[in-house]
Amino acid sequence: QVQLVESGGGLVQPGGSLRLSCAASGSIASIDDMAWYRQGGGAQREFIAIFTRFGGTSYADAVKGRFTISKDSLKNTVYLQANNLQPNDTGVYFCAARARGAARYEYWGQGTQVTVSP
């Protein structure tokens, strides 16, 4: 089992920045990829960024150039640096982990709210 705890959300003005954190615990060695998703009001959960176990990263077009995903292996923590935030970035941001060999993300955090408003 893997436990994920997100933090760092909050209220920010358009153009502002936040750094979200996702602390992982439990069976860390079993994790392949870790990713960030978000869910805005009434919308489906959407992919934001991924950090693979080989150190590769990939981003959704909507956040490319503004968001950066990184990982501190010593702290078992994945970060999402979100810059130039806009109102349509508002939503609950979730951290997810995929176990080695698994076809889908089976571990999810509880989410952290990001609100971008003047």
Number of C-alpha atoms within 10 A of each C-alpha: 11 19 17 22 18 23 19 15 18 14 15 18 14 17 14 14 18 18 16 23 22 26 18 24 15 10 11 15 10 14 20 17 19 26 25 25 19 22 18 17 9 7 9 9 15 14 17 23 23 25 22 16 13 8 10 11 16 14 19 14 11 12 16 12 12 14 20 20 23 18 19 10 10 6 10 13 18 23 22 23 14 19 17 15 22 17 15 12 20 20 22 18 28 26 31 26 27 20 20 13 9 11 8 11 16 12 17 20 20 15 22 21 21 22 21 20 16 10
